[in-house]
Amino acid sequence: MNFTISTLERNTDDGVLVAHWQVSKASGDNTAYSYGTCSFTPDSTAEGYIDYVNLTEPDVISWVQGALDTTALEATLDADLAEQASPTILEGKPW
């Protein structure tokens, strides 16, 4: 799974409140995607706190992954990839 962070929302103290994330997983010519948000309560006194200007995408990705059920998310992406590989619902018109 490949996570990226689209944008961050922060308060006036530069504490991250919301991370907007996307994830993708590819298999052959098919790619499955998901996206969402994770909310946080910033605490500048907490151990491991990182100032906004020092954040990296991997830092925020680790927060997001810690807040999500990544096993269930990967299962959803795998099901999407399986459906793309062998569709059970077909689209089109007979004319």
Solvent accessible surface area in square Angstrom, and as a share of the most:
residue,aa,sasa,rsa
1,M,82,0.37
2,N,91,0.47
3,F,13,0.05
4,T,54,0.31
5,I,29,0.15
6,S,65,0.42
7,T,72,0.42
8,L,43,0.21
9,E,81,0.36
10,R,114,0.42
11,N,51,0.26
12,T,145,0.85
13,D,122,0.63
14,D,53,0.28
15,G,2,0.02
16,V,9,0.05
17,L,66,0.33
18,V,27,0.16
19,A,0,0.00
20,H,53,0.23
21,W,15,0.05
22,Q,92,0.41
23,V,2,0.01
24,S,23,0.15
25,K,49,0.21
26,A,70,0.54
27,S,61,0.40
28,G,81,0.78
29,D,153,0.79
30,N,42,0.21
31,T,46,0.27
32,A,1,0.00
33,Y,156,0.59
34,S,30,0.19
35,Y,177,0.67
36,G,20,0.20
37,T,76,0.44
38,C,9,0.06
39,S,92,0.59
40,F,48,0.20
41,T,129,0.75
42,P,41,0.26
43,D,71,0.37
44,S,82,0.53
45,T,124,0.72
46,A,48,0.37
47,E,180,0.81
48,G,66,0.63
49,Y,70,0.27
50,I,52,0.26
51,D,78,0.40
52,Y,60,0.23
53,V,125,0.72
54,N,95,0.49
55,L,29,0.15
56,T,71,0.41
57,E,78,0.35
58,P,95,0.60
59,D,37,0.19
60,V,3,0.01
61,I,28,0.14
62,S,64,0.41
63,W,80,0.28
64,V,0,0.00
65,Q,72,0.32
66,G,70,0.67
67,A,64,0.50
68,L,48,0.24
69,D,95,0.49
70,T,41,0.24
71,T,110,0.64
72,A,52,0.40
73,L,24,0.12
74,E,61,0.28
75,A,60,0.47
76,T,86,0.50
77,L,2,0.01
78,D,61,0.32
79,A,64,0.50
80,D,55,0.28
81,L,14,0.07
82,A,62,0.48
83,E,66,0.30
84,Q,67,0.30
85,A,70,0.54
86,S,77,0.50
87,P,70,0.44
88,T,112,0.65
89,I,140,0.71
90,L,145,0.72
91,E,170,0.76
92,G,72,0.69
93,K,142,0.60
94,P,129,0.81
95,W,225,0.79
